[in-house]
Amino acid sequence: MRLKERLKKLPKINIEGRILSIKGNIIEAVLPIETAISDMFITPNGAIAEVIGFKNNKAILMSYQDLSDIKIGSFLKKLYKSATVGVGEELLGTVLDPFGNPLNKEKIVYSNYYYLKNDYINPLKRGRIKDVFDTGIRAINALFTIGKGQKIGILAGAGVGKSTLLGMIARFSNADVNVIALIGERGREVREFIEDNLSEEGLKKSVVITATSDMPALTKLRAIYSAIAIAKYFSNRGKDVLFLVDSLTRIAMAQREIGLSAGEPPTSKGYTPSVFTLLPKITEASGVFEGKGSITGIFTVLIEGDDISLDPVADAAVSFLDGHIVLSREQANKRIYPAIDILKSISRLMPQLLSQEYIDYASKIIYLYSKYKEAEDMINLGLYKEGNSKEIDLAIELAPYIEEFIKQGIDEKIDFKKSLEDVKKLALLTKKV
């Protein structure tokens, strides 16, 4: 009897799992039979780990934090609270970590929380994209017009001015709120982007969520889910949100790491099937929502060797986005910034946003520039003689004007109305030259 009484007085230990092995930030554990994918557990050192798969009657978990000092046989305790992020107007001007903790302010007392679930949206509950999204960038406004709620990619190699262009759009666009997700960036680059590209002016109407390159893969995905939840919060309150994600490539790499750890088979360049399931789910957060606001998504994709066809992420992104802006190393080398390659870029929704008159102006300019690029090698080698082709003669005359049209200063905002005026003037030059 005395033993039973003493046993009753012992503190109850809630043991819901046991660690079998640890490799890096991957845990193999025995967990209850009702455990599901995405369930979260807490380790003895306070790190949170999420179930990412099952193998041979064992659960595979990936940790959000460091797993030092954890021993084999340690117990895991289930977290029954769903993952959330704090939301509210007080977020404006704030830089957050993936868990919603402010990095540039004191702790925020949130009035509301959103679950980190990127729920399926009934396509019939989405509004039609009818209104122009003014980026403040002349070449995009006039040649590749974007609509509020559209999802578009910026495809670029390293060092061609991608961050500068993103900062310009964030500062110049007509969005009410910017939600900017910097995923997999070097720590130095985060501060440089905020201070140099976004600037204090842009930060005032922005929320920046960052997960640096040294963070675990799962933490990077946590950052993008937090960013989506925050974008939805502002959109649900009738705001037109600009959702900037830099970059889809780093998100794909994070999901590849998770997928390989869970035992998925690798495909092209090691990317797992779940990568190409995840990416459209992220981009589909964009749209116009009935009775609410809009989320216009701009997603960067890093291109290896500047060739889209050789990059599986870029190749896939082109298929599920509503258009793409390609930044060219050739343009950057000629000091044409933003280094937009107007021959490889497209906005699929442009025909429903502009009148036929301005679509014709844009088409004429792009066509003539393509004729110039086709003949450029012959021109440079002195093999082309003036008069051989009236069309090429015209293209040669107009090429400098077209390249000047693409150029825009870092602090130069050119609104949509002015962009259309400029493209009309340029197109009408074809009758004067």
RAHU-V902661 format. One record per run of one state. SS is the DSSP state (~ for helix, > for strand, _ for the rest). FROM is the first residue (numbers start at 1). LEN is the number of residues. If there is no record, write none. Layout:
<<SS:FROM:LEN> <SS:FROM:LEN>>
This chain:
<<_:1:1> <~:2:8> <_:10:7> <>:17:7> <_:24:2> <>:26:6> <_:32:8> <>:40:3> <_:43:5> <>:48:8> <_:56:2> <>:58:6> <_:64:11> <>:75:5> <_:80:4> <>:84:4> <_:88:1> <~:89:3> <_:92:2> <>:94:3> <_:97:5> <>:102:1> <_:103:9> <>:112:4> <_:116:7> <~:123:3> <>:126:1> <_:127:5> <>:132:2> <_:134:4> <~:138:6> <_:144:2> <>:146:2> <_:148:3> <>:151:6> <_:157:5> <~:162:11> <_:173:4> <>:177:9> <_:186:1> <~:187:17> <_:204:2> <>:206:7> <_:213:4> <~:217:20> <_:237:3> <>:240:7> <_:247:1> <~:248:14> <_:262:4> <>:266:1> <_:267:1> <~:268:3> <_:271:1> <>:272:1> <~:273:11> <_:284:3> <>:287:3> <_:290:4> <>:294:9> <_:303:1> <~:304:3> <_:307:1> <~:308:3> <_:311:1> <~:312:9> <_:321:2> <>:323:5> <_:328:1> <~:329:5> <_:334:6> <>:340:1> <_:341:5> <>:346:2> <_:348:2> <~:350:3> <_:353:3> <~:356:25> <_:381:9> <~:390:17> <_:407:9> <~:416:16> <_:432:2>>
